[in-house]
Amino acid sequence: MCGISGLIGHEDFELLLCAMVESQAHRGPDAEGVFYDKNFAALGHNRLSIIDLSPKSNQPFTDHSKRYYIVFNGEIYNYLELKASLRHDYNFITQSDTEVLLALYIKYGVSCLGKLNGMFSFAIWDTKKKKLFAARDRFGVKPFYYSKSQNRFVFSSEIKAIHKSGIKKTPNQDLWRRYFAFGSYGLPNETFWEGVCQLPAGHFLELNEGNLNITQWYDFASQVIKQPLVKNYTEAKEQYHDLLFDSVKLRFRADVPVGFNVSGGLDSSTLLALVNQSQVNSTKIEAFTFYTNDKRYDELSWVEQMISHYSNPLHKVLLKAIEVPELSKLISSFQDEPFGGIPTLAYSKVFKTARNKGVKVLLDGQGMDEQLAGYDYYTTNTKSTIQGVTKSPFNPKILSEDTSDGMGKDQYPSPFEDSLLNLQYRDLIYTKIPRALRFNDRVSMAYSTELREPFLDYRLVEFGCSLPIEFKIKDQQNKRILREVMTKYIPQSISYAPKRPLQTPQREWLEKELKQFVEEQIDKIKYSNYAHWFNLNEIDNTWSLYLKGDNDSSFHIWQLVNFSLLLN
């Protein structure tokens, strides 16, 4: 897991590239590298050493001919198998997955992407053809941002690096208003800043003589449709069981310590059990969880119950309300865009603790709800994108009439005949997974720690989504097949416990302990250059009602805080 950056054009990019690399130092503190193809291209890299820790694997990395240079962020989990398949085609000099990826591209070109099981964003510069090729993994675990002008193309792992290249930091009003009105975090190619785009997940780009072409290489819907229909439930459980174990096993490939995050739910319990069932000396693998000392929300008792069945060291990370103001400012500077709220802050402390304990890689249970219909609204047939709320968490009335004029909701494709599968598709490709991956990438990288999501292994997701509805939901119980597969590994009191959507006392803290902090952020908006975007009287009214108890949801308050923090 690293940071990549680059500039393409007929200029001297040395100073700009250095500024971009420096801005992403947190993503890779183990080594920095640059490559210049004078007056054509400049590539930069910040390395977090995970596989093959030797300097020979530093980047930018080149092949034997020195024609191709690659900067790569992520991990190719099946790199050993791919390396074996290339043994007659390439003379490897490192033990890294970076060299395997470059060798694979040299042999197969674009079609190499379909052979990769991993999380990745990378760029390859062809010094002979003066051509850039870049790609992003199937679900967009790893970020890739870019900006193109008439004479220059810039790319990086984080938006702040794009702004360091000279692109003015101007809020994208269209997306911000959709955020406030509908909770949108943007379509796959959008960002909250003008002039900055992102390469959508499952896409690659080619830049040749200033011409930019973007192509989709992974179509999730078509892959699900192509899956052989498994009608036998026993057979489906066996296949799902094997995929679960293999997905976790692959993600333990590392030359540094690996740990895992755990909460009190089924997905974390599954991860805990799989780690301990599949790894030698598993009891030495460290687990991490957060809590807030509020029994209404904390899952610590559930976590301790789960851990008691094994012997993993458990690190309990406490978030206090008094920490939130400064931590919000810090994490906002790493996120570059709005993030989910206080749970994200608590999660960030987990990565800080792991790094301080010498654990550079953590596993997480992200992705299971989307593939097996785990959210409440999957069974209630609502159009919601938020788990566990009874009324809209958004308040579009805080926008001025001029700002909200002509505004419409994001529209998502419905490629399947089945409505439930279309909801899963929306959450995987457009809403829940993209934003969660962005939140999580930034908080892990803020503390130079790699996060891996075994349940987002594309084989597992495709298979899970392709299963008949009755394999996923039975008697209003979500994730049926997972619960039954894991019955022999975890207690039924956990495997059949209901999903708990809230993990922190965000609603209460914003109203009480953080009241002054919230009001400071609201005042900042009122005196900003963007005050005219808002109906300021309605903001005051909304806050007043919240303090009087209208706090079923706190998201509309956190939105204001988020916006204010990002105005710096």
C-alpha positions in Angstrom: 0.0 0.0 0.0 1.6 3.2 -1.1 1.1 6.6 -2.8 1.5 7.2 -6.5 1.8 10.5 -8.4 2.7 11.7 -11.8 2.6 14.5 -14.4 2.6 14.1 -18.2 3.3 16.9 -20.5 6.1 18.9 -22.2 7.3 20.7 -19.1 10.0 20.5 -16.3 7.9 18.9 -13.6 10.7 18.4 -10.9 9.5 20.9 -8.3 5.8 20.0 -8.8 6.4 16.3 -8.5 8.5 16.8 -5.3 5.6 18.7 -3.7 3.1 16.0 -4.7 5.3 13.2 -3.3 5.9 15.1 -0.1 2.1 15.6 0.4 1.6 11.8 0.4 4.5 10.9 2.6 2.0 9.3 5.2 1.0 6.8 2.5 4.5 5.4 2.3 7.2 6.4 4.8 9.6 3.6 4.0 11.0 5.0 0.7 10.5 7.8 -1.8 11.3 7.6 -5.5 11.0 9.6 -8.6 11.6 9.1 -12.3 11.8 11.8 -15.0 11.5 11.3 -18.7 12.6 14.8 -19.5 9.9 17.1 -21.0 7.5 14.1 -21.3 6.7 12.6 -17.9 7.5 12.5 -14.2 6.5 9.7 -11.8 6.6 9.7 -8.0 6.1 7.0 -5.4 5.8 6.8 -1.6 6.5 3.2 -0.4 5.0 1.3 2.4 7.0 -1.9 2.4 4.8 -5.0 2.8 6.1 -7.6 0.4 9.8 -7.9 -0.3 11.2 -5.3 2.0 14.5 -4.8 0.2 15.4 -1.6 -1.6 15.4 -3.6 -4.9 11.6 -3.3 -4.9 11.5 0.4 -4.5 9.6 2.4 -7.0 9.3 3.8 -9.7 10.3 0.3 -10.8 11.5 -0.6 -14.3 11.9 -3.7 -16.4 15.2 -5.0 -17.7 15.0 -3.0 -20.9 14.2 0.2 -19.0 11.4 0.8 -21.4 8.6 0.6 -18.9 8.3 2.3 -15.5 5.6 1.5 -13.0 4.2 3.2 -9.9 1.9 0.9 -8.0 -0.4 1.2 -5.0 -1.9 -1.9 -3.5 -1.3 -5.7 -3.4 -1.7 -8.5 -5.9 -2.7 -11.3 -3.6 -2.2 -14.1 -6.2 1.2 -12.8 -7.3 3.0 -16.1 -6.4 0.7 -18.1 -8.8 1.1 -15.4 -11.5 4.9 -15.4 -11.0 5.0 -19.1 -11.5 3.1 -18.8 -14.8 5.7 -16.3 -16.1 8.8 -18.2 -15.1 9.6 -18.9 -18.8 8.9 -15.3 -19.9 10.6 -13.1 -17.5 13.8 -13.2 -15.3 12.7 -11.9 -11.9 15.2 -10.1 -9.7 12.9 -9.3 -6.7 10.3 -11.2 -4.6 7.8 -8.3 -5.1 4.3 -8.3 -6.5 5.3 -5.1 -8.3 7.7 -6.8 -10.6 5.1 -9.5 -11.3 2.5 -6.9 -12.2 4.9 -5.2 -14.6 6.0 -8.5 -16.2 2.3 -9.5 -16.6 1.5 -6.2 -18.4 4.6 -6.5 -20.7 3.3 -10.0 -21.8 -0.4 -9.5 -21.9 -1.1 -5.8 -22.1 -4.6 -4.7 -21.0 -5.8 -8.3 -20.6 -3.4 -8.7 -17.6 -6.1 -7.0 -15.5 -8.5 -9.9 -15.6 -5.8 -12.2 -14.1 -5.3 -10.1 -11.0 -6.8 -10.8 -7.6 -6.0 -7.8 -5.5 -6.5 -4.2 -4.7 -4.6 -1.8 -7.0 -4.2 1.4 -8.8 -1.1 1.7 -10.9 0.4 3.7 -13.8 2.9 2.5 -16.4 4.9 4.9 -18.6 6.2 3.6 -21.9 9.3 5.6 -22.6 9.4 4.4 -26.2 5.9 5.2 -27.2 5.5 8.1 -24.7 2.3 6.6 -23.6 0.7 6.2 -20.1 -1.4 3.3 -19.1 -3.2 3.3 -15.7 -5.8 1.1 -14.1 -7.9 0.6 -10.9 -9.1 -2.6 -9.3 -12.6 -4.0 -9.6 -14.3 -2.4 -6.7 -12.0 0.7 -6.3 -10.3 -0.3 -3.1 -7.3 1.8 -4.1 -7.8 5.4 -5.3 -6.7 7.0 -8.5 -7.4 10.8 -9.0 -6.5 12.8 -12.0 -6.8 16.2 -13.7 -6.4 17.0 -17.3 -5.9 20.3 -19.0 -4.9 21.1 -22.5 -1.2 20.8 -21.9 -0.9 18.7 -18.8 -2.2 15.4 -17.2 -1.8 14.9 -13.4 -2.6 11.8 -11.3 -2.2 10.8 -7.7 -3.5 8.6 -4.9 -5.0 11.6 -3.0 -6.7 14.9 -4.0 -4.3 17.0 -2.0 -1.5 15.9 -4.3 -3.4 17.1 -7.3 -3.8 20.5 -5.6 -0.1 20.6 -5.0 0.4 20.3 -8.7 -1.1 23.8 -9.2 -4.8 22.9 -9.6 -6.9 25.5 -7.7 -8.8 24.1 -4.7 -12.4 25.1 -5.6 -15.5 23.2 -4.2 -17.6 21.4 -6.8 -20.9 23.1 -6.0 -23.1 20.5 -7.9 -21.8 17.6 -5.8 -21.9 19.5 -2.5 -25.5 20.4 -3.0 -26.4 16.7 -3.8 -24.5 15.8 -0.7 -26.6 18.1 1.5 -29.9 17.3 -0.2 -29.6 13.5 -0.8 -26.4 12.3 1.0 -24.6 11.7 -2.3 -20.9 11.2 -2.3 -20.8 11.4 -6.0 -20.8 9.2 -9.1 -17.8 6.9 -9.8 -15.9 9.6 -11.7 -16.7 12.6 -9.5 -15.0 14.4 -6.6 -16.0 17.3 -4.4 -13.5 19.6 -6.1 -13.6 21.2 -9.5 -11.2 20.0 -12.0 -10.4 16.8 -10.1 -11.8 13.5 -11.3 -11.4 9.9 -10.3 -10.8 6.9 -12.5 -13.9 4.7 -11.8 -13.4 1.3 -10.2 -12.9 -1.4 -12.8 -11.6 1.0 -15.5 -8.3 1.7 -17.2 -7.1 4.8 -19.0 -4.6 5.4 -21.8 -3.0 8.8 -22.5 -1.3 9.1 -25.8 -0.2 12.4 -27.4 -2.6 14.3 -25.1 -5.6 12.1 -26.0 -7.2 10.5 -23.0 -9.3 7.4 -23.4 -11.1 5.7 -20.4 -12.4 2.1 -20.8 -14.3 -0.2 -18.5 -12.4 -3.5 -18.0 -14.6 -5.1 -15.3 -18.4 -5.3 -15.6 -19.7 -6.6 -12.3 -23.2 -7.1 -13.5 -22.2 -9.3 -16.5 -19.9 -11.3 -14.3 -22.7 -12.1 -11.9 -25.0 -13.0 -14.7 -22.3 -15.4 -16.1 -22.0 -17.2 -12.8 -23.3 -20.8 -13.0 -26.6 -21.0 -11.1 -26.2 -23.1 -8.0 -29.6 -24.5 -7.1 -28.4 -27.0 -4.5 -28.1 -25.3 -1.1 -25.6 -27.8 0.4 -23.4 -27.4 -2.7 -23.6 -23.6 -2.4 -22.6 -23.7 1.3 -19.6 -25.8 0.4 -18.5 -23.4 -2.4 -19.0 -20.4 -0.2 -17.1 -22.0 2.7 -14.1 -22.7 0.5 -14.1 -19.2 -1.0 -14.2 -17.6 2.4 -11.2 -19.5 3.6 -9.2 -18.9 0.5 -9.9 -15.2 0.5 -8.6 -14.8 4.0 -5.6 -17.1 3.4 -4.5 -15.0 0.4 -4.6 -11.8 2.4 -2.1 -13.1 4.9 0.6 -13.0 2.3 3.0 -10.4 3.7 6.5 -9.9 5.0 5.3 -7.9 8.0 3.0 -8.6 10.9 -0.7 -8.9 10.0 -3.6 -8.2 12.5 -7.3 -7.7 12.2 -10.1 -5.4 13.2 -13.1 -6.7 15.1 -16.5 -5.5 16.2 -19.4 -7.3 17.7 -21.2 -8.4 14.6 -21.5 -11.5 12.5 -18.9 -10.3 9.9 -16.2 -9.7 12.4 -17.0 -13.0 14.1 -16.6 -14.7 10.8 -13.2 -13.0 10.2 -12.1 -13.9 13.7 -13.0 -17.5 13.2 -11.5 -17.8 9.7 -8.2 -16.2 10.9 -7.9 -18.7 13.7 -9.0 -21.7 11.6 -6.7 -21.0 8.7 -3.5 -19.6 10.2 -0.6 -21.4 12.0 0.1 -19.8 15.3 -3.1 -17.9 15.0 -3.3 -17.1 18.7 -0.4 -14.7 18.3 -2.3 -12.6 15.6 -3.4 -9.4 17.3 -7.0 -8.0 17.2 -8.1 -4.4 17.5 -11.4 -2.8 18.4 -12.7 0.6 19.5 -15.1 1.7 22.1 -16.4 4.9 23.7 -17.4 3.9 27.2 -21.1 4.2 26.3 -22.9 1.0 26.9 -25.8 2.0 24.6 -23.4 1.8 21.6 -20.3 -0.1 22.5 -19.8 -3.6 21.2 -17.0 -4.4 23.6 -18.9 -7.0 25.5 -19.7 -8.8 22.2 -16.1 -8.6 21.1 -14.8 -10.0 24.4 -17.3 -12.8 24.2 -16.1 -13.7 20.7 -12.4 -13.4 21.6 -12.9 -15.6 24.6 -13.4 -18.6 22.2 -9.8 -18.0 20.9 -6.7 -16.5 22.5 -5.8 -13.6 20.3 -4.4 -10.5 22.0 -7.1 -7.9 22.0 -6.2 -4.2 21.9 -9.1 -2.0 23.1 -9.0 1.6 21.7 -11.0 4.3 23.5 -12.3 7.4 21.8 -13.3 10.2 24.1 -15.6 13.1 23.2 -12.9 15.6 24.1 -10.7 14.2 21.4 -13.2 14.8 18.6 -12.6 18.4 17.6 -8.8 18.1 17.0 -9.1 14.6 15.6 -11.9 15.8 13.2 -9.6 18.4 11.8 -6.7 16.0 11.4 -8.7 13.3 9.7 -10.5 15.8 7.5 -7.1 16.9 6.2 -6.4 13.3 5.2 -9.8 12.5 3.7 -9.9 15.6 1.4 -13.7 15.0 1.0 -16.5 14.5 3.5 -16.4 11.4 5.6 -18.9 9.4 7.7 -18.7 10.9 11.1 -17.4 10.0 14.6 -17.3 6.2 13.8 -14.6 7.0 11.2 -12.7 9.0 13.9 -12.8 6.0 16.3 -11.7 3.7 13.5 -8.7 6.0 12.7 -7.5 5.4 16.3 -7.4 1.7 15.7 -4.9 2.1 12.9 -2.8 4.5 14.9 -2.7 1.9 17.7 -1.9 -0.9 15.3 1.0 1.0 13.8 2.4 1.8 17.3 2.2 -1.9 18.1 4.2 -2.7 15.0 1.3 -4.2 13.0 1.5 -2.8 9.4 -1.4 -4.8 7.9 -4.9 -5.1 9.2 -7.8 -7.2 7.9 -11.4 -5.9 8.0 -14.9 -7.4 7.4 -16.1 -4.8 4.8 -18.3 -6.1 2.0 -20.3 -8.9 3.4 -23.6 -7.0 3.9 -23.7 -5.9 0.3 -23.1 -9.3 -1.2 -25.5 -11.2 1.0 -28.2 -8.6 1.5 -27.4 -7.8 5.1 -29.0 -4.4 5.6 -32.5 -3.9 7.0 -33.8 -2.1 3.9 -33.0 -5.1 1.7 -36.0 -6.8 3.4 -38.2 -3.8 3.8 -38.1 -2.9 0.1 -37.4 0.8 0.8 -35.1 3.0 -1.3 -33.0 3.9 1.7 -29.2 3.9 1.7 -28.9 4.3 5.5 -29.2 1.4 7.9 -31.3 1.8 11.1 -33.0 5.3 10.6 -36.8 6.0 10.7 -36.8 9.4 8.9 -34.7 11.1 6.3 -31.2 11.9 7.6 -30.9 14.8 5.1 -32.2 18.4 5.2 -32.2 20.0 1.8 -34.0 23.1 3.2 -30.6 24.4 4.5 -29.6 25.2 0.9 -30.5 28.5 -0.6 -33.1 28.6 -3.4 -30.4 29.5 -6.0 -28.2 26.6 -4.9 -31.0 24.0 -4.9 -32.6 25.1 -8.2 -32.7 22.3 -10.8 -31.1 19.8 -8.4 -31.8 16.1 -9.0 -30.9 12.8 -7.3 -28.1 10.6 -8.7 -29.5 7.9 -10.9 -28.1 4.4 -10.8 -28.5 1.6 -13.4 -30.6 -1.5 -12.8 -29.0 -4.2 -14.8 -30.8 -7.1 -13.1 -34.4 -8.3 -13.3 -34.4 -8.9 -9.6 -35.0 -5.7 -7.5 -33.0 -7.0 -4.5 -30.0 -7.6 -6.7 -30.2 -4.1 -8.1 -30.1 -2.7 -4.5 -27.0 -4.8 -3.8 -25.5 -3.6 -7.1 -26.2 0.0 -6.2 -24.5 -0.4 -2.8 -21.5 -2.2 -4.2 -20.8 0.0 -7.2 -22.2 3.4 -6.5 -23.0 4.1 -2.8 -22.0 2.2 0.3 -18.8 0.3 -0.7 -17.2 3.3 -2.7 -17.6 5.7 0.2 -16.6 3.1 2.9 -13.5 2.2 0.9 -12.5 5.8 0.6 -13.1 6.5 4.3 -11.1 3.4 5.3 -8.2 3.9 2.8 -7.6 7.4 4.2 -7.7 6.6 7.9 -5.5 3.5 7.4 -3.0 5.5 5.3 -3.0 8.4 7.7 -1.0 6.1 10.0 0.9 4.3 7.3 -1.0 1.1 7.8 -2.4 -1.2 5.1 -6.0 -2.3 5.2 -7.2 -5.5 3.4 -10.8 -6.6 2.9 -11.0 -10.3 2.3 -14.8 -10.3 1.9 -14.4 -8.1 -1.2 -12.5 -10.8 -3.0 -14.2 -10.6 -6.4 -14.8 -14.3 -6.5 -16.7 -14.2 -3.2 -18.8 -11.2 -4.1 -19.7 -12.5 -7.6 -20.7 -15.9 -6.2 -22.6 -14.4 -3.2 -24.6 -12.0 -5.4 -25.5 -14.7 -7.9 -27.1 -16.9 -5.3 -30.9 -17.3 -5.2 -32.7 -14.9 -2.8 -33.7 -17.8 -0.5 -30.0 -18.6 0.1 -29.5 -15.0 1.3 -32.7 -14.3 3.2 -35.0 -16.7 5.1 -37.8 -15.7 7.4 -36.6 -12.0 7.3 -33.1 -13.2 8.5 -30.4 -11.7 6.3 -27.1 -13.4 5.3 -28.6 -16.9 5.7 -25.8 -18.8 4.0 -23.1 -17.1 6.0 -24.8 -17.8 9.3 -25.2 -21.5 8.5 -21.7 -21.9 7.1 -20.2 -20.4 10.2 -22.4 -22.2 12.7 -19.7 -24.7 13.5 -17.1 -22.0 14.1 -18.9 -19.3 16.1 -21.7 -19.4 18.8 -25.3 -19.1 17.6 -25.8 -16.2 20.1 -23.4 -14.2 17.8 -24.1 -15.7 14.4 -27.9 -15.1 14.7 -27.7 -11.8 16.6 -29.4 -8.8 14.8 -27.3 -6.2 13.0 -26.5 -3.2 15.1 -26.1 -0.1 12.9 -24.8 2.4 15.5 -21.4 2.2 17.1 -20.8 5.6 18.7 -22.9 8.2 20.7 -22.5 10.7 17.8 -26.1 12.0 18.3 -25.6 12.7 22.0 -22.1 14.1 21.7 -23.0 16.6 19.0 -25.8 17.8 21.2 -23.9 18.0 24.5 -20.1 17.5 24.7 -19.5 18.8 21.2 -22.1 21.6 21.2 -19.5 24.4 21.1 -17.5 22.7 18.4 -20.5 22.3 16.2 -21.5 26.0 16.7 -18.0 27.1 15.8 -18.2 25.2 12.5 -21.6 26.6 11.7 -20.3 30.1 12.4 -17.4 29.4 10.1 -19.8 28.6 7.3 -21.8 31.8 7.9 -18.7 33.9 7.4 -17.2 31.9 4.5 -17.1 32.7 0.8 -19.8 30.0 0.4 -22.4 31.4 2.8 -24.6 32.2 -0.1 -25.0 28.5 -0.9 -27.1 28.2 2.3 -30.3 29.4 3.9 -28.6 30.5 7.1 -31.9 31.0 9.0 -32.8 27.4 8.2 -29.4 26.2 9.5 -30.1 28.0 12.8 -33.6 26.5 13.0 -32.3 23.0 12.2 -29.6 23.2 14.9 -32.2 24.6 17.4 -34.6 21.8 16.8 -31.7 19.3 17.1 -30.9 20.7 20.5 -34.5 20.4 21.5 -34.6 16.7 20.8 -35.2 16.3 17.0 -32.1 14.0 16.7 -33.3 10.7 15.3 -30.4 11.2 12.9 -27.3 13.4 13.4 -26.0 13.1 9.8 -27.5 16.4 8.7 -25.5 18.1 11.5 -22.3 16.3 10.7 -22.7 17.3 7.1 -22.3 21.0 8.2 -19.3 20.1 10.4 -17.7 18.2 7.5 -18.1 21.1 5.0 -16.7 23.6 7.5 -13.6 21.5 8.2 -12.9 21.1 4.5 -13.0 24.9 3.9 -9.4 25.2 5.2 
